[in-house]
Amino acid sequence: DEEGGADQLLSTTMTDATGNYSAAISHDDAVEGPDIYVRILTRSTVADVMADSALASTYYIQSSVYNDQANGSSLTVNLTAGNGDTAGQAFSVHHALVAGGAYISLLNGSAPAQVVTRFPTTESTSLFNGSELHILQLDRWDWDVTLHEYGHYLMDAYNFENNPGGPHSSGTNLSQTTGSKDLGVRLAWGEGWPTFYAVSGLREMGFAA
């Protein structure tokens, strides 16, 4: 409820898989109905997408204010994230992660805990650093890249990798570049499975890979 001082939070809800939502509100505005606006966040049980700084907060888009809503009335508010600014682009990153969370839930019965996702990252590449995802500005539409990094998070959360890290590419013999068959195999598995997860997930969930 938009007020002269601090606004009042009337309700919170979550969208379904297709972006639909509903919420019922109550208010204590005895003089007139509440002045309502809707704010949509890049936050879900899967991920919380925010800028790459210590004081960053979750990205959002917000509707216009609908003044003096009467008791018992209903209101339809449709919002679409644009692609012309960082806040809107963050919704593409979040959507990719929601799709990835749905895929791992299909395979596993549930997804792991929410992961903080920094976008756009100040790192030189998109990565999972052991606790947070970091996604480059230029990877905002590249769901395979975002889900590859989410795949690293899944491997860490479910503890089925022992990735030594290091340079890697599809045309490289990693046992030679690492100087060890053991290191090469672990690096290949640690990088190969996230790519398999990303591409297969996009295919199975009905998104172009």
DRENPA-3360 file (N, C-alpha, C; in nm, 2 decimals, always signed):
BEGIN
1 = DEEGGADQ = +0.09/-0.12/+0.00/+0.00/+0.00/+0.00/+0.09/+0.12/+0.00 ~ +0.08/+0.21/-0.10/+0.16/+0.33/-0.11/+0.11/+0.43/-0.01 ~ +0.20/+0.48/+0.07/+0.17/+0.57/+0.18/+0.26/+0.69/+0.17 ~ +0.22/+0.80/+0.24/+0.31/+0.92/+0.24/+0.44/+0.89/+0.30 ~ +0.45/+0.80/+0.40/+0.57/+0.76/+0.46/+0.62/+0.63/+0.40 ~ +0.64/+0.53/+0.49/+0.69/+0.40/+0.45/+0.57/+0.33/+0.39 ~ +0.58/+0.26/+0.28/+0.48/+0.18/+0.22/+0.45/+0.06/+0.31 ~ +0.33/+0.00/+0.30/+0.29/-0.11/+0.38/+0.28/-0.23/+0.29;
9 = LLSTTMTD = +0.35/-0.34/+0.33/+0.34/-0.47/+0.26/+0.21/-0.53/+0.29 ~ +0.13/-0.56/+0.19/-0.01/-0.61/+0.21/-0.01/-0.76/+0.19 ~ +0.07/-0.82/+0.10/+0.07/-0.96/+0.07/+0.19/-1.00/+0.00 ~ +0.23/-1.13/+0.01/+0.34/-1.18/-0.08/+0.28/-1.31/-0.13 ~ +0.33/-1.35/-0.25/+0.29/-1.47/-0.32/+0.40/-1.51/-0.42 ~ +0.38/-1.62/-0.48/+0.47/-1.67/-0.58/+0.40/-1.70/-0.71 ~ +0.46/-1.68/-0.82/+0.40/-1.72/-0.95/+0.41/-1.87/-0.97 ~ +0.32/-1.92/-1.06/+0.33/-2.06/-1.09/+0.43/-2.07/-1.21;
17 = ATGNYSAA = +0.44/-2.19/-1.27/+0.54/-2.22/-1.37/+0.52/-2.13/-1.49 ~ +0.40/-2.09/-1.52/+0.37/-2.01/-1.63/+0.37/-1.86/-1.60 ~ +0.40/-1.82/-1.48/+0.41/-1.68/-1.44/+0.28/-1.62/-1.39 ~ +0.17/-1.70/-1.38/+0.05/-1.65/-1.32/+0.06/-1.64/-1.17 ~ -0.02/-1.55/-1.11/-0.02/-1.54/-0.96/-0.15/-1.48/-0.92 ~ -0.18/-1.50/-0.79/-0.29/-1.43/-0.73/-0.26/-1.41/-0.58 ~ -0.33/-1.31/-0.53/-0.30/-1.28/-0.39/-0.43/-1.21/-0.33 ~ -0.46/-1.24/-0.21/-0.57/-1.18/-0.14/-0.51/-1.08/-0.03;
25 = ISHDDAVE = -0.57/-0.97/-0.02/-0.51/-0.87/+0.08/-0.62/-0.82/+0.18 ~ -0.57/-0.78/+0.29/-0.66/-0.71/+0.39/-0.58/-0.58/+0.42 ~ -0.66/-0.48/+0.47/-0.60/-0.36/+0.50/-0.67/-0.29/+0.61 ~ -0.61/-0.18/+0.67/-0.66/-0.11/+0.78/-0.68/+0.04/+0.74 ~ -0.70/+0.06/+0.62/-0.72/+0.20/+0.57/-0.87/+0.23/+0.58 ~ -0.91/+0.30/+0.69/-1.05/+0.32/+0.72/-1.11/+0.44/+0.63 ~ -1.02/+0.52/+0.58/-1.07/+0.64/+0.51/-1.10/+0.61/+0.36 ~ -1.00/+0.54/+0.30/-1.01/+0.50/+0.16/-0.95/+0.37/+0.14;
33 = GPDIYVRI = -0.98/+0.31/+0.02/-0.91/+0.19/-0.01/-0.76/+0.20/-0.03 ~ -0.69/+0.09/-0.03/-0.55/+0.10/-0.04/-0.50/+0.13/-0.18 ~ -0.39/+0.20/-0.19/-0.32/+0.23/-0.32/-0.22/+0.12/-0.35 ~ -0.26/+0.03/-0.44/-0.19/-0.09/-0.46/-0.09/-0.09/-0.58 ~ +0.03/-0.14/-0.56/+0.12/-0.17/-0.67/+0.18/-0.31/-0.65 ~ +0.22/-0.37/-0.76/+0.28/-0.50/-0.75/+0.43/-0.50/-0.79 ~ +0.51/-0.57/-0.71/+0.65/-0.57/-0.73/+0.69/-0.72/-0.75 ~ +0.75/-0.75/-0.86/+0.80/-0.89/-0.89/+0.95/-0.90/-0.88;
41 = LTRSTVAD = +1.00/-0.99/-0.80/+1.14/-1.01/-0.77/+1.20/-1.12/-0.84 ~ +1.33/-1.11/-0.87/+1.41/-1.23/-0.92/+1.45/-1.32/-0.81 ~ +1.35/-1.37/-0.74/+1.38/-1.45/-0.62/+1.28/-1.57/-0.62 ~ +1.33/-1.69/-0.59/+1.24/-1.81/-0.58/+1.31/-1.90/-0.49 ~ +1.25/-2.02/-0.47/+1.32/-2.12/-0.39/+1.45/-2.17/-0.45 ~ +1.46/-2.15/-0.58/+1.58/-2.20/-0.66/+1.70/-2.10/-0.65 ~ +1.67/-1.97/-0.67/+1.78/-1.87/-0.68/+1.73/-1.73/-0.64 ~ +1.83/-1.65/-0.60/+1.80/-1.51/-0.57/+1.91/-1.43/-0.65;
49 = VMADSALA = +1.86/-1.36/-0.75/+1.95/-1.29/-0.85/+1.97/-1.15/-0.80 ~ +2.09/-1.10/-0.79/+2.12/-0.97/-0.74/+2.25/-0.92/-0.80 ~ +2.28/-0.80/-0.79/+2.41/-0.74/-0.84/+2.53/-0.80/-0.76 ~ +2.65/-0.78/-0.82/+2.77/-0.83/-0.76/+2.83/-0.73/-0.66 ~ +2.77/-0.70/-0.55/+2.82/-0.61/-0.45/+2.77/-0.65/-0.32 ~ +2.84/-0.61/-0.21/+2.80/-0.66/-0.07/+2.67/-0.60/-0.03 ~ +2.63/-0.48/-0.08/+2.50/-0.42/-0.04/+2.39/-0.44/-0.14 ~ +2.41/-0.53/-0.24/+2.31/-0.55/-0.34/+2.18/-0.61/-0.28;
57 = STYYIQSS = +2.07/-0.58/-0.35/+1.94/-0.64/-0.32/+1.89/-0.71/-0.44 ~ +1.78/-0.79/-0.42/+1.72/-0.86/-0.53/+1.67/-0.77/-0.64 ~ +1.69/-0.80/-0.77/+1.63/-0.72/-0.87/+1.48/-0.73/-0.87 ~ +1.41/-0.63/-0.92/+1.26/-0.63/-0.93/+1.21/-0.54/-1.04 ~ +1.09/-0.57/-1.09/+1.01/-0.48/-1.17/+0.89/-0.45/-1.09 ~ +0.83/-0.33/-1.12/+0.72/-0.28/-1.04/+0.61/-0.22/-1.13 ~ +0.48/-0.24/-1.09/+0.37/-0.19/-1.17/+0.35/-0.04/-1.13 ~ +0.25/+0.02/-1.20/+0.20/+0.15/-1.16/+0.12/+0.13/-1.04;
65 = VYNDQANG = +0.08/+0.24/-0.97/+0.00/+0.24/-0.85/-0.15/+0.25/-0.89 ~ -0.23/+0.16/-0.83/-0.37/+0.16/-0.85/-0.44/+0.22/-0.73 ~ -0.49/+0.34/-0.73/-0.53/+0.41/-0.62/-0.67/+0.37/-0.57 ~ -0.69/+0.37/-0.44/-0.82/+0.37/-0.37/-0.90/+0.24/-0.41 ~ -0.84/+0.13/-0.40/-0.91/+0.00/-0.43/-1.02/-0.03/-0.33 ~ -1.14/-0.05/-0.38/-1.26/-0.07/-0.29/-1.25/-0.21/-0.23 ~ -1.31/-0.23/-0.11/-1.33/-0.36/-0.05/-1.40/-0.45/-0.14 ~ -1.36/-0.58/-0.15/-1.42/-0.68/-0.23/-1.40/-0.67/-0.38;
73 = SSLTVNLT = -1.32/-0.57/-0.42/-1.29/-0.56/-0.57/-1.17/-0.65/-0.60 ~ -1.16/-0.67/-0.74/-1.05/-0.75/-0.79/-0.97/-0.66/-0.89 ~ -0.84/-0.70/-0.90/-0.75/-0.62/-0.99/-0.66/-0.71/-1.06 ~ -0.65/-0.69/-1.19/-0.56/-0.77/-1.27/-0.44/-0.68/-1.31 ~ -0.32/-0.73/-1.27/-0.19/-0.66/-1.30/-0.10/-0.75/-1.37 ~ -0.07/-0.72/-1.50/+0.02/-0.80/-1.58/+0.15/-0.72/-1.59 ~ +0.26/-0.79/-1.57/+0.39/-0.73/-1.58/+0.48/-0.82/-1.67 ~ +0.56/-0.75/-1.75/+0.66/-0.82/-1.84/+0.79/-0.76/-1.82;
81 = AGNGDTAG = +0.89/-0.84/-1.79/+1.03/-0.78/-1.78/+1.08/-0.75/-1.92 ~ +1.14/-0.63/-1.94/+1.20/-0.59/-2.06/+1.34/-0.64/-2.07 ~ +1.40/-0.62/-2.19/+1.54/-0.66/-2.21/+1.63/-0.55/-2.22 ~ +1.59/-0.43/-2.20/+1.67/-0.31/-2.22/+1.75/-0.26/-2.10 ~ +1.73/-0.32/-1.99/+1.81/-0.28/-1.87/+1.85/-0.40/-1.79 ~ +1.94/-0.38/-1.69/+1.99/-0.50/-1.62/+1.89/-0.57/-1.54 ~ +1.80/-0.49/-1.48/+1.69/-0.55/-1.39/+1.60/-0.64/-1.48 ~ +1.57/-0.60/-1.60/+1.49/-0.69/-1.68/+1.57/-0.81/-1.73;
89 = QAFSVHHA = +1.69/-0.79/-1.76/+1.78/-0.90/-1.81/+1.80/-1.00/-1.70 ~ +1.80/-0.96/-1.57/+1.81/-1.05/-1.46/+1.70/-1.15/-1.45 ~ +1.58/-1.11/-1.51/+1.47/-1.21/-1.51/+1.50/-1.32/-1.61 ~ +1.58/-1.30/-1.71/+1.62/-1.41/-1.80/+1.71/-1.51/-1.73 ~ +1.80/-1.46/-1.65/+1.89/-1.54/-1.57/+1.81/-1.62/-1.47 ~ +1.72/-1.55/-1.41/+1.64/-1.62/-1.31/+1.55/-1.73/-1.37 ~ +1.49/-1.70/-1.48/+1.40/-1.79/-1.55/+1.48/-1.92/-1.59 ~ +1.60/-1.90/-1.64/+1.69/-2.02/-1.67/+1.71/-2.10/-1.54;
97 = LVAGGAYI = +1.73/-2.04/-1.43/+1.76/-2.11/-1.31/+1.63/-2.18/-1.26 ~ +1.52/-2.12/-1.27/+1.39/-2.18/-1.23/+1.37/-2.31/-1.32 ~ +1.40/-2.30/-1.45/+1.39/-2.41/-1.54/+1.48/-2.52/-1.49 ~ +1.60/-2.48/-1.46/+1.70/-2.58/-1.41/+1.66/-2.65/-1.28 ~ +1.60/-2.57/-1.19/+1.55/-2.62/-1.06/+1.43/-2.72/-1.08 ~ +1.35/-2.69/-1.18/+1.24/-2.78/-1.21/+1.29/-2.91/-1.27 ~ +1.40/-2.90/-1.35/+1.46/-3.02/-1.41/+1.52/-3.11/-1.30 ~ +1.60/-3.05/-1.21/+1.66/-3.14/-1.11/+1.55/-3.19/-1.01;
105 = SLLNGSAP = +1.45/-3.12/-0.99/+1.34/-3.17/-0.91/+1.27/-3.29/-0.98 ~ +1.26/-3.28/-1.11/+1.20/-3.39/-1.18/+1.29/-3.52/-1.17 ~ +1.42/-3.50/-1.17/+1.51/-3.61/-1.16/+1.53/-3.66/-1.01 ~ +1.53/-3.57/-0.92/+1.57/-3.60/-0.78/+1.46/-3.59/-0.68 ~ +1.34/-3.53/-0.72/+1.23/-3.52/-0.63/+1.23/-3.38/-0.56 ~ +1.34/-3.31/-0.56/+1.35/-3.17/-0.51/+1.48/-3.11/-0.56 ~ +1.49/-2.98/-0.54/+1.61/-2.90/-0.58/+1.68/-2.87/-0.45 ~ +1.81/-2.84/-0.45/+1.88/-2.80/-0.33/+1.85/-2.66/-0.29;
113 = AQVVTRFP = +1.91/-2.61/-0.19/+1.88/-2.48/-0.13/+1.90/-2.37/-0.23 ~ +1.83/-2.26/-0.21/+1.84/-2.14/-0.29/+1.99/-2.10/-0.30 ~ +2.03/-2.06/-0.42/+2.16/-2.02/-0.45/+2.16/-1.87/-0.49 ~ +2.24/-1.79/-0.42/+2.26/-1.65/-0.46/+2.33/-1.64/-0.59 ~ +2.28/-1.56/-0.68/+2.33/-1.55/-0.82/+2.37/-1.41/-0.84 ~ +2.49/-1.38/-0.87/+2.54/-1.24/-0.90/+2.54/-1.21/-1.05 ~ +2.46/-1.11/-1.08/+2.45/-1.07/-1.22/+2.44/-0.92/-1.23 ~ +2.51/-0.85/-1.31/+2.63/-0.91/-1.39/+2.75/-0.93/-1.30;
121 = TTESTSLF = +2.82/-1.03/-1.31/+2.94/-1.06/-1.23/+3.05/-0.96/-1.26 ~ +3.13/-0.94/-1.16/+3.26/-0.86/-1.19/+3.37/-0.96/-1.21 ~ +3.35/-1.09/-1.21/+3.45/-1.19/-1.25/+3.47/-1.18/-1.40 ~ +3.58/-1.24/-1.45/+3.61/-1.24/-1.59/+3.53/-1.34/-1.67 ~ +3.46/-1.43/-1.61/+3.38/-1.53/-1.67/+3.27/-1.58/-1.58 ~ +3.17/-1.64/-1.64/+3.06/-1.70/-1.56/+3.12/-1.82/-1.48 ~ +3.08/-1.83/-1.36/+3.14/-1.94/-1.28/+3.05/-1.97/-1.15 ~ +3.08/-2.08/-1.09/+3.03/-2.11/-0.95/+3.15/-2.11/-0.86;
129 = NGSELHIL = +3.15/-2.03/-0.76/+3.27/-2.01/-0.68/+3.28/-2.09/-0.55 ~ +3.18/-2.19/-0.54/+3.18/-2.27/-0.42/+3.07/-2.23/-0.33 ~ +3.01/-2.11/-0.35/+2.90/-2.07/-0.27/+2.79/-1.99/-0.35 ~ +2.84/-1.92/-0.45/+2.75/-1.83/-0.53/+2.77/-1.86/-0.68 ~ +2.66/-1.83/-0.76/+2.68/-1.83/-0.90/+2.72/-1.69/-0.95 ~ +2.80/-1.68/-1.05/+2.83/-1.55/-1.11/+2.81/-1.56/-1.26 ~ +2.73/-1.47/-1.31/+2.69/-1.48/-1.45/+2.73/-1.35/-1.52 ~ +2.80/-1.36/-1.63/+2.84/-1.24/-1.71/+2.72/-1.17/-1.77;
137 = QLDRWDWD = +2.74/-1.04/-1.79/+2.63/-0.96/-1.86/+2.60/-1.02/-2.00 ~ +2.70/-1.06/-2.07/+2.68/-1.11/-2.21/+2.63/-1.26/-2.21 ~ +2.62/-1.32/-2.09/+2.56/-1.45/-2.09/+2.41/-1.45/-2.04 ~ +2.35/-1.33/-2.04/+2.22/-1.32/-1.99/+2.11/-1.40/-2.07 ~ +2.14/-1.42/-2.20/+2.04/-1.49/-2.28/+2.09/-1.64/-2.30 ~ +2.21/-1.67/-2.25/+2.27/-1.80/-2.28/+2.24/-1.90/-2.16 ~ +2.12/-1.95/-2.17/+2.07/-2.04/-2.06/+2.16/-2.16/-2.05 ~ +2.22/-2.21/-2.16/+2.31/-2.33/-2.14/+2.43/-2.29/-2.05;
145 = VTLHEYGH = +2.48/-2.17/-2.06/+2.59/-2.13/-1.98/+2.55/-2.11/-1.83 ~ +2.44/-2.05/-1.81/+2.38/-2.03/-1.68/+2.36/-2.17/-1.61 ~ +2.30/-2.26/-1.69/+2.27/-2.39/-1.63/+2.39/-2.48/-1.62 ~ +2.50/-2.45/-1.70/+2.62/-2.52/-1.67/+2.68/-2.48/-1.54 ~ +2.67/-2.35/-1.51/+2.72/-2.31/-1.38/+2.63/-2.36/-1.26 ~ +2.50/-2.36/-1.29/+2.41/-2.42/-1.19/+2.44/-2.57/-1.17 ~ +2.48/-2.64/-1.28/+2.52/-2.78/-1.27/+2.64/-2.80/-1.18 ~ +2.74/-2.70/-1.18/+2.85/-2.71/-1.08/+2.79/-2.70/-0.94;
153 = YLMDAYNF = +2.70/-2.61/-0.92/+2.64/-2.60/-0.79/+2.57/-2.73/-0.75 ~ +2.50/-2.79/-0.84/+2.43/-2.92/-0.81/+2.54/-3.03/-0.77 ~ +2.64/-3.03/-0.84/+2.75/-3.13/-0.81/+2.81/-3.11/-0.67 ~ +2.82/-2.98/-0.64/+2.88/-2.95/-0.51/+2.77/-2.98/-0.40 ~ +2.65/-2.94/-0.42/+2.54/-2.96/-0.32/+2.52/-3.11/-0.29 ~ +2.53/-3.20/-0.40/+2.50/-3.34/-0.38/+2.63/-3.42/-0.37 ~ +2.74/-3.35/-0.38/+2.87/-3.41/-0.35/+2.91/-3.53/-0.44 ~ +2.90/-3.51/-0.57/+2.94/-3.62/-0.66/+3.04/-3.57/-0.76;
161 = ENNPGGPH = +3.13/-3.48/-0.71/+3.25/-3.44/-0.79/+3.36/-3.41/-0.70 ~ +3.48/-3.42/-0.76/+3.60/-3.38/-0.69/+3.69/-3.31/-0.79 ~ +3.64/-3.20/-0.84/+3.69/-3.12/-0.96/+3.82/-3.05/-0.91 ~ +3.93/-3.08/-0.97/+4.06/-3.01/-0.94/+4.06/-2.86/-0.99 ~ +3.97/-2.83/-1.09/+3.97/-2.70/-1.15/+4.09/-2.69/-1.25 ~ +4.09/-2.58/-1.32/+4.20/-2.55/-1.42/+4.15/-2.53/-1.56 ~ +4.23/-2.49/-1.65/+4.20/-2.46/-1.79/+4.14/-2.59/-1.85 ~ +4.04/-2.57/-1.94/+3.98/-2.69/-2.01/+3.91/-2.64/-2.13;
169 = SSGTNLSQ = +3.91/-2.73/-2.23/+3.83/-2.71/-2.35/+3.80/-2.84/-2.42 ~ +3.71/-2.84/-2.51/+3.66/-2.97/-2.57/+3.77/-3.03/-2.65 ~ +3.87/-2.96/-2.70/+3.97/-3.01/-2.79/+4.10/-3.04/-2.72 ~ +4.10/-3.05/-2.59/+4.22/-3.06/-2.51/+4.22/-3.20/-2.44 ~ +4.34/-3.26/-2.44/+4.35/-3.39/-2.36/+4.39/-3.34/-2.22 ~ +4.29/-3.35/-2.13/+4.31/-3.29/-1.99/+4.41/-3.37/-1.91 ~ +4.43/-3.50/-1.94/+4.53/-3.57/-1.87/+4.67/-3.52/-1.91 ~ +4.69/-3.47/-2.03/+4.82/-3.42/-2.07/+4.84/-3.28/-2.01;
177 = TTGSKDLG = +4.73/-3.19/-2.02/+4.75/-3.06/-1.97/+4.76/-3.05/-1.82 ~ +4.70/-3.14/-1.75/+4.71/-3.14/-1.60/+4.83/-3.22/-1.55 ~ +4.89/-3.31/-1.65/+5.00/-3.39/-1.61/+4.97/-3.51/-1.53 ~ +4.84/-3.55/-1.53/+4.79/-3.66/-1.45/+4.66/-3.72/-1.50 ~ +4.66/-3.85/-1.52/+4.54/-3.91/-1.56/+4.42/-3.89/-1.46 ~ +4.46/-3.90/-1.33/+4.36/-3.88/-1.23/+4.30/-3.74/-1.23 ~ +4.38/-3.64/-1.24/+4.34/-3.50/-1.24/+4.26/-3.48/-1.37 ~ +4.31/-3.53/-1.48/+4.24/-3.51/-1.61/+4.10/-3.57/-1.61;
185 = VRLAWGEG = +4.08/-3.69/-1.56/+3.95/-3.75/-1.56/+3.86/-3.68/-1.46 ~ +3.91/-3.64/-1.35/+3.82/-3.56/-1.25/+3.78/-3.43/-1.31 ~ +3.87/-3.36/-1.38/+3.84/-3.23/-1.44/+3.74/-3.25/-1.56 ~ +3.76/-3.36/-1.64/+3.66/-3.38/-1.75/+3.52/-3.41/-1.69 ~ +3.51/-3.49/-1.59/+3.38/-3.52/-1.53/+3.32/-3.40/-1.47 ~ +3.40/-3.32/-1.40/+3.35/-3.20/-1.33/+3.30/-3.10/-1.42 ~ +3.35/-3.09/-1.55/+3.31/-3.00/-1.65/+3.21/-3.06/-1.74 ~ +3.22/-3.19/-1.77/+3.13/-3.25/-1.87/+2.99/-3.27/-1.81;
193 = WPTFYAVS = +2.98/-3.31/-1.69/+2.84/-3.33/-1.64/+2.76/-3.20/-1.63 ~ +2.81/-3.09/-1.59/+2.73/-2.97/-1.59/+2.68/-2.93/-1.73 ~ +2.76/-2.95/-1.83/+2.72/-2.93/-1.97/+2.61/-3.02/-2.01 ~ +2.63/-3.15/-1.98/+2.52/-3.25/-2.01/+2.39/-3.21/-1.94 ~ +2.40/-3.18/-1.81/+2.28/-3.14/-1.74/+2.21/-3.02/-1.80 ~ +2.29/-2.92/-1.84/+2.23/-2.79/-1.90/+2.16/-2.82/-2.03 ~ +2.23/-2.90/-2.12/+2.17/-2.92/-2.25/+2.05/-3.02/-2.24 ~ +2.07/-3.12/-2.17/+1.95/-3.22/-2.15/+1.84/-3.15/-2.08;
201 = GLREMGFA = +1.87/-3.07/-1.98/+1.76/-3.00/-1.91/+1.68/-2.91/-2.00 ~ +1.75/-2.83/-2.08/+1.68/-2.74/-2.17/+1.59/-2.82/-2.27 ~ +1.64/-2.93/-2.31/+1.56/-3.02/-2.40/+1.44/-3.08/-2.33 ~ +1.47/-3.14/-2.22/+1.36/-3.21/-2.15/+1.25/-3.11/-2.10 ~ +1.29/-2.99/-2.06/+1.19/-2.89/-2.01/+1.13/-2.81/-2.12 ~ +1.16/-2.84/-2.25/+1.09/-2.78/-2.36/+1.15/-2.65/-2.40 ~ +1.27/-2.62/-2.37/+1.34/-2.49/-2.41/+1.44/-2.53/-2.52 ~ +1.47/-2.44/-2.61/+1.57/-2.46/-2.71/+1.71/-2.47/-2.64;
209 = A = +1.78/-2.57/-2.69/+1.92/-2.59/-2.63/+2.02/-2.54/-2.73;
% end
